[in-house]
């Protein structure tokens, strides 16, 4: 797991969060979850691999009322089903 790019995220449905995930094996899936500043799960879902083969895009579905202090977590799964996670605070 390399990075989470939340520059396209403004707390609105339809915003994009881009995750860069690579592995010695093959990354098969990337799951993104967004938590409120209070730690409650706002939404969670699978990202879609972009043509680069390195980046994965998640399109948000919910409104985040309080942006500051919220968190985004990305978890990548590889072919042998290992996982690696990265979390950022907004």
VENDAGI-V715322 format. One line per field, one symbol per residue. burial: I if it has 9 or more other C-alpha atoms within 8 Angstrom, else O. A space follows every 10 residues. Layout:
burial->???
This chain:
burial->IOOIOOOOIO IIIOIIIIII IIOOOOIOII IIIIIIIOOO IIIIOIIOII OOOIIIIIII OIOIOOIOII IIIIIIIIIO OOOOIIIOOO
